[in-house]
């Protein structure tokens, strides 16, 4: 899983903000599924995981339910608005050479978040969660099914080539 977290962070640092943001939005689903009894993700698990691990960095603004709604609209429709959101829209400011950092503000019912800070907040939360969760029986039962990179292939299917499987 650390490979995935490293790649999300690398995408953000390379200013690949669509890739970084969409990938970061998937992390609460992945983490929630890995710690669940049946290994499956759902909206309630997403929101609960986000509320425990990320929302403390967004007091009075972004809840797990709002982030889940945003994730659904962004990943499934490519939209920044969701009809059930507390905000008219969520928009992400890209880091720039400007000295001002615009992050975690509400402007006219729209939530503004700095994309690089948001991605890093979720990645750091996932890393902290992983350190603790990896020791649990539930995680250990689900993790063998987690996607991973195999540098020398995935036997008995393919050998000698790096694959993700």
Secondary structure as GFF3:
##gff-version 3
##sequence-region A 1 165
A	DSSP	alpha_helix	2	13	.	.	.	ID=ss1
A	DSSP	alpha_helix	17	34	.	.	.	ID=ss2
A	DSSP	alpha_helix	43	53	.	.	.	ID=ss3
A	DSSP	three_ten_helix	55	57	.	.	.	ID=ss4
A	DSSP	alpha_helix	64	72	.	.	.	ID=ss5
A	DSSP	pi_helix	73	77	.	.	.	ID=ss6
A	DSSP	beta_strand	89	93	.	.	.	ID=ss7
A	DSSP	beta_strand	105	107	.	.	.	ID=ss8
A	DSSP	beta_strand	110	114	.	.	.	ID=ss9
A	DSSP	alpha_helix	115	133	.	.	.	ID=ss10
A	DSSP	alpha_helix	137	143	.	.	.	ID=ss11
A	DSSP	beta_strand	149	150	.	.	.	ID=ss12
A	DSSP	beta_strand	153	154	.	.	.	ID=ss13
A	DSSP	beta_strand	158	159	.	.	.	ID=ss14
A	DSSP	beta_strand	163	164	.	.	.	ID=ss15
###
